[in-house]
Amino acid sequence: MRDLVAGMTYLARGQRWVGRNRRQWGFGLLPGLITLVGYAAALVALVNGADDAVVWATPFADDWGSPWLGLFRGAMTALFFGGCLLLALISFTAVTLLVGQPFYEALSERVDRAEGGAVPESGLPLWRELWISARESLAVLVRVAVWGVLLFALGFVPVIGQTVIPAIGFCVSGFFLAEELTAVALQRRGVPLKERLAMLRSRKLLTLGFGVPLALLFLIPLVAVFVMPGAVAGATLLVRDLTGEQAEQDGEAGAPAGAEAAAGAHPQPQSHPFA
């Protein structure tokens, strides 16, 4: 449970960080606004076509009587819309990060610098970073699509399809949102996608504590645009925890004072074997 709370804390700390650095927050809104316009148009088309898509996918229910036909297809429409929303949540983050790659990378570097210690840099040209980011984001979206199809199919199961499955969907959304956001800092550290996924799986509660509240926030119109810069900042702080950098930094900061205090309290002769 400690990791779960820590993940939520990193999300809040990221928002506070950009709150203290308003200029970075302001520039960070632009990529999200650009992406939002395109997604709003796609959402309108999805709402208008969801019913027809469900009717096409469930021809076996054409002869069902009332009210079962309406209830069944209503539930399937909700699940279809939920699956598309799951994909949209992840892809919105991926597309926004791709559009705002130069800014978000600079923002992540500033967070690292503010926290102290080394500030990793990829050393790659911008076009190469964009290519790697696009390729790995596509790989993540394929994974999300597979999960979406699986959860949609499980939605047909009575009871759990309307209760447990949506909760699992939010957890899947949160995990992959966290992956996309931590990728900004981890790519600068040269960590490939497979290793990033393994790293996040090793601290599932930390990852979900960061990602699930973010997935819920992204359901509120326009919120994704305003929290994205802070989410990148918080993800960088989370990466420092995952890689152990923050613990090392805290240890280095505390070691001199601790050593001096110990030496002052218990002076030892130079001939002592541990002196």
C-alpha positions as a Python dict, from the first residue, in 0.01 Angstrom:
ca = {
    (1, 'M'): (0, 0, 0),
    (2, 'R'): (295, 231, 58),
    (3, 'D'): (385, 216, -312),
    (4, 'L'): (24, 289, -408),
    (5, 'V'): (24, 608, -200),
    (6, 'A'): (372, 699, -327),
    (7, 'G'): (248, 680, -687),
    (8, 'M'): (-35, 921, -609),
    (9, 'T'): (214, 1148, -433),
    (10, 'Y'): (437, 1167, -740),
    (11, 'L'): (139, 1273, -949),
    (12, 'A'): (58, 1551, -701),
    (13, 'R'): (424, 1656, -673),
    (14, 'G'): (448, 1686, -1050),
    (15, 'Q'): (150, 1919, -1059),
    (16, 'R'): (302, 2130, -780),
    (17, 'W'): (633, 2147, -969),
    (18, 'V'): (477, 2296, -1282),
    (19, 'G'): (264, 2518, -1059),
    (20, 'R'): (588, 2676, -939),
    (21, 'N'): (721, 2697, -1296),
    (22, 'R'): (428, 2859, -1479),
    (23, 'R'): (618, 2929, -1801),
    (24, 'Q'): (689, 2558, -1862),
    (25, 'W'): (328, 2475, -1779),
    (26, 'G'): (202, 2733, -2030),
    (27, 'F'): (413, 2601, -2316),
    (28, 'G'): (313, 2248, -2222),
    (29, 'L'): (-52, 2323, -2293),
    (30, 'L'): (5, 2378, -2666),
    (31, 'P'): (70, 2015, -2774),
    (32, 'G'): (-230, 1897, -2574),
    (33, 'L'): (-460, 2158, -2727),
    (34, 'I'): (-352, 2066, -3079),
    (35, 'T'): (-411, 1696, -3012),
    (36, 'L'): (-741, 1763, -2839),
    (37, 'V'): (-896, 1922, -3148),
    (38, 'G'): (-833, 1609, -3353),
    (39, 'Y'): (-959, 1376, -3081),
    (40, 'A'): (-1275, 1581, -3031),
    (41, 'A'): (-1364, 1532, -3399),
    (42, 'A'): (-1294, 1158, -3372),
    (43, 'L'): (-1509, 1133, -3058),
    (44, 'V'): (-1806, 1294, -3232),
    (45, 'A'): (-1775, 1043, -3517),
    (46, 'L'): (-1748, 757, -3265),
    (47, 'V'): (-2063, 862, -3077),
    (48, 'N'): (-2257, 883, -3402),
    (49, 'G'): (-2140, 543, -3525),
    (50, 'A'): (-2130, 334, -3206),
    (51, 'D'): (-2485, 200, -3237),
    (52, 'D'): (-2436, 93, -3599),
    (53, 'A'): (-2108, -78, -3512),
    (54, 'V'): (-2271, -282, -3234),
    (55, 'V'): (-2565, -382, -3457),
    (56, 'W'): (-2319, -498, -3724),
    (57, 'A'): (-2116, -697, -3468),
    (58, 'T'): (-2418, -872, -3307),
    (59, 'P'): (-2642, -1002, -3590),
    (60, 'F'): (-2729, -1308, -3379),
    (61, 'A'): (-2941, -1084, -3152),
    (62, 'D'): (-3164, -948, -3429),
    (63, 'D'): (-3451, -1184, -3339),
    (64, 'W'): (-3440, -1124, -2964),
    (65, 'G'): (-3755, -983, -2810),
    (66, 'S'): (-3801, -673, -2600),
    (67, 'P'): (-3653, -572, -2359),
    (68, 'W'): (-3357, -809, -2398),
    (69, 'L'): (-3246, -681, -2737),
    (70, 'G'): (-3234, -321, -2616),
    (71, 'L'): (-3061, -410, -2290),
    (72, 'F'): (-2803, -632, -2456),
    (73, 'R'): (-2712, -391, -2732),
    (74, 'G'): (-2716, -99, -2490),
    (75, 'A'): (-2461, -281, -2272),
    (76, 'M'): (-2251, -370, -2578),
    (77, 'T'): (-2260, -9, -2698),
    (78, 'A'): (-2133, 102, -2357),
    (79, 'L'): (-1856, -159, -2366),
    (80, 'F'): (-1762, -65, -2723),
    (81, 'F'): (-1746, 301, -2629),
    (82, 'G'): (-1546, 212, -2317),
    (83, 'G'): (-1295, 12, -2522),
    (84, 'C'): (-1252, 299, -2767),
    (85, 'L'): (-1214, 536, -2472),
    (86, 'L'): (-943, 311, -2327),
    (87, 'L'): (-754, 328, -2656),
    (88, 'A'): (-812, 703, -2679),
    (89, 'L'): (-674, 765, -2329),
    (90, 'I'): (-347, 591, -2412),
    (91, 'S'): (-315, 717, -2767),
    (92, 'F'): (-392, 1076, -2663),
    (93, 'T'): (-95, 1067, -2429),
    (94, 'A'): (127, 906, -2693),
    (95, 'V'): (31, 1155, -2964),
    (96, 'T'): (60, 1454, -2730),
    (97, 'L'): (405, 1343, -2614),
    (98, 'L'): (511, 1295, -2975),
    (99, 'V'): (385, 1640, -3077),
    (100, 'G'): (546, 1801, -2772),
    (101, 'Q'): (862, 1584, -2762),
    (102, 'P'): (1119, 1869, -2750),
    (103, 'F'): (935, 2056, -2475),
    (104, 'Y'): (853, 1756, -2258),
    (105, 'E'): (1209, 1627, -2278),
    (106, 'A'): (1339, 1969, -2171),
    (107, 'L'): (1082, 1975, -1890),
    (108, 'S'): (1193, 1632, -1770),
    (109, 'E'): (1557, 1746, -1773),
    (110, 'R'): (1468, 2051, -1562),
    (111, 'V'): (1297, 1829, -1305),
    (112, 'D'): (1607, 1608, -1286),
    (113, 'R'): (1827, 1913, -1247),
    (114, 'A'): (1606, 2057, -973),
    (115, 'E'): (1622, 1729, -781),
    (116, 'G'): (2002, 1724, -796),
    (117, 'G'): (2245, 1463, -920),
    (118, 'A'): (2313, 1368, -1281),
    (119, 'V'): (2089, 1485, -1564),
    (120, 'P'): (2090, 1201, -1821),
    (121, 'E'): (2079, 1291, -2190),
    (122, 'S'): (2016, 1054, -2479),
    (123, 'G'): (2272, 1224, -2706),
    (124, 'L'): (2054, 1139, -3008),
    (125, 'P'): (1941, 1388, -3274),
    (126, 'L'): (1579, 1502, -3253),
    (127, 'W'): (1465, 1306, -3560),
    (128, 'R'): (1605, 986, -3408),
    (129, 'E'): (1431, 1049, -3076),
    (130, 'L'): (1102, 1113, -3256),
    (131, 'W'): (1138, 792, -3457),
    (132, 'I'): (1210, 583, -3146),
    (133, 'S'): (923, 746, -2958),
    (134, 'A'): (677, 688, -3245),
    (135, 'R'): (786, 325, -3292),
    (136, 'E'): (763, 238, -2924),
    (137, 'S'): (434, 424, -2881),
    (138, 'L'): (290, 217, -3166),
    (139, 'A'): (406, -99, -2991),
    (140, 'V'): (231, 16, -2673),
    (141, 'L'): (-88, 95, -2863),
    (142, 'V'): (-89, -256, -3012),
    (143, 'R'): (-71, -396, -2659),
    (144, 'V'): (-354, -166, -2551),
    (145, 'A'): (-564, -275, -2850),
    (146, 'V'): (-515, -641, -2756),
    (147, 'W'): (-622, -567, -2400),
    (148, 'G'): (-919, -370, -2533),
    (149, 'V'): (-1040, -661, -2746),
    (150, 'L'): (-995, -902, -2456),
    (151, 'L'): (-1185, -681, -2212),
    (152, 'F'): (-1459, -622, -2469),
    (153, 'A'): (-1503, -999, -2508),
    (154, 'L'): (-1508, -1050, -2130),
    (155, 'G'): (-1776, -783, -2110),
    (156, 'F'): (-2022, -1046, -2240),
    (157, 'V'): (-1979, -1247, -1918),
    (158, 'P'): (-2276, -1180, -1687),
    (159, 'V'): (-2216, -976, -1370),
    (160, 'I'): (-1836, -953, -1388),
    (161, 'G'): (-1860, -803, -1736),
    (162, 'Q'): (-2037, -501, -1591),
    (163, 'T'): (-1844, -476, -1262),
    (164, 'V'): (-1498, -632, -1249),
    (165, 'I'): (-1404, -581, -1614),
    (166, 'P'): (-1443, -199, -1613),
    (167, 'A'): (-1223, -184, -1300),
    (168, 'I'): (-958, -394, -1475),
    (169, 'G'): (-989, -161, -1773),
    (170, 'F'): (-898, 139, -1559),
    (171, 'C'): (-598, -48, -1419),
    (172, 'V'): (-480, -133, -1771),
    (173, 'S'): (-529, 230, -1875),
    (174, 'G'): (-337, 353, -1572),
    (175, 'F'): (-46, 114, -1629),
    (176, 'F'): (3, 209, -1993),
    (177, 'L'): (-46, 580, -1922),
    (178, 'A'): (233, 555, -1667),
    (179, 'E'): (449, 374, -1924),
    (180, 'E'): (399, 645, -2186),
    (181, 'L'): (476, 925, -1943),
    (182, 'T'): (780, 763, -1780),
    (183, 'A'): (914, 691, -2129),
    (184, 'V'): (1017, 1057, -2160),
    (185, 'A'): (1268, 1026, -1873),
    (186, 'L'): (1360, 661, -1933),
    (187, 'Q'): (1438, 713, -2301),
    (188, 'R'): (1689, 980, -2198),
    (189, 'R'): (1844, 710, -1980),
    (190, 'G'): (1865, 470, -2271),
    (191, 'V'): (1608, 223, -2133),
    (192, 'P'): (1426, 35, -2415),
    (193, 'L'): (1056, -48, -2410),
    (194, 'K'): (1083, -409, -2288),
    (195, 'E'): (1300, -306, -1994),
    (196, 'R'): (1066, -18, -1913),
    (197, 'L'): (767, -253, -1901),
    (198, 'A'): (958, -497, -1679),
    (199, 'M'): (1061, -212, -1449),
    (200, 'L'): (701, -92, -1413),
    (201, 'R'): (570, -446, -1356),
    (202, 'S'): (821, -491, -1075),
    (203, 'R'): (652, -198, -891),
    (204, 'K'): (290, -249, -998),
    (205, 'L'): (133, -64, -705),
    (206, 'L'): (361, 236, -754),
    (207, 'T'): (277, 239, -1125),
    (208, 'L'): (-98, 203, -1069),
    (209, 'G'): (-96, 461, -792),
    (210, 'F'): (40, 710, -1045),
    (211, 'G'): (-149, 598, -1354),
    (212, 'V'): (-502, 509, -1240),
    (213, 'P'): (-587, 851, -1088),
    (214, 'L'): (-447, 1005, -1405),
    (215, 'A'): (-672, 782, -1619),
    (216, 'L'): (-973, 896, -1413),
    (217, 'L'): (-872, 1261, -1450),
    (218, 'F'): (-838, 1217, -1826),
    (219, 'L'): (-1208, 1122, -1841),
    (220, 'I'): (-1298, 1481, -1750),
    (221, 'P'): (-1313, 1698, -2065),
    (222, 'L'): (-1007, 1924, -2114),
    (223, 'V'): (-839, 1804, -1793),
    (224, 'A'): (-585, 1595, -1986),
    (225, 'V'): (-454, 1908, -2155),
    (226, 'F'): (-399, 2095, -1828),
    (227, 'V'): (-246, 1811, -1627),
    (228, 'M'): (-12, 1678, -1898),
    (229, 'P'): (290, 1899, -1812),
    (230, 'G'): (258, 1810, -1444),
    (231, 'A'): (213, 1443, -1534),
    (232, 'V'): (546, 1449, -1721),
    (233, 'A'): (713, 1615, -1421),
    (234, 'G'): (561, 1362, -1181),
    (235, 'A'): (662, 1074, -1408),
    (236, 'T'): (1022, 1197, -1398),
    (237, 'L'): (1013, 1192, -1018),
    (238, 'L'): (868, 840, -1033),
    (239, 'V'): (1150, 731, -1266),
    (240, 'R'): (1407, 857, -1017),
    (241, 'D'): (1243, 627, -762),
    (242, 'L'): (1230, 328, -1001),
    (243, 'T'): (1597, 361, -1094),
    (244, 'G'): (1713, 426, -737),
    (245, 'E'): (1855, 766, -828),
    (246, 'Q'): (1655, 951, -564),
    (247, 'A'): (1767, 713, -290),
    (248, 'E'): (2129, 752, -398),
    (249, 'Q'): (2091, 1130, -405),
    (250, 'D'): (1933, 1133, -59),
    (251, 'G'): (2209, 906, 68),
    (252, 'E'): (2483, 1128, -71),
    (253, 'A'): (2316, 1435, 78),
    (254, 'G'): (2282, 1274, 418),
    (255, 'A'): (2612, 1088, 437),
    (256, 'P'): (2848, 1381, 511),
    (257, 'A'): (2630, 1517, 789),
    (258, 'G'): (2581, 1171, 936),
    (259, 'A'): (2951, 1091, 917),
    (260, 'E'): (3048, 1420, 1077),
    (261, 'A'): (2797, 1373, 1356),
    (262, 'A'): (2919, 1020, 1421),
    (263, 'A'): (3281, 1134, 1424),
    (264, 'G'): (3201, 1419, 1664),
    (265, 'A'): (3005, 1200, 1901),
    (266, 'H'): (3248, 907, 1905),
    (267, 'P'): (3602, 1021, 1821),
    (268, 'Q'): (3827, 727, 1739),
    (269, 'P'): (4208, 699, 1749),
    (270, 'Q'): (4379, 675, 1412),
    (271, 'S'): (4501, 324, 1489),
    (272, 'H'): (4143, 187, 1503),
    (273, 'P'): (4096, -70, 1222),
    (274, 'F'): (3777, 107, 1098),
    (275, 'A'): (3918, 462, 1116),
}
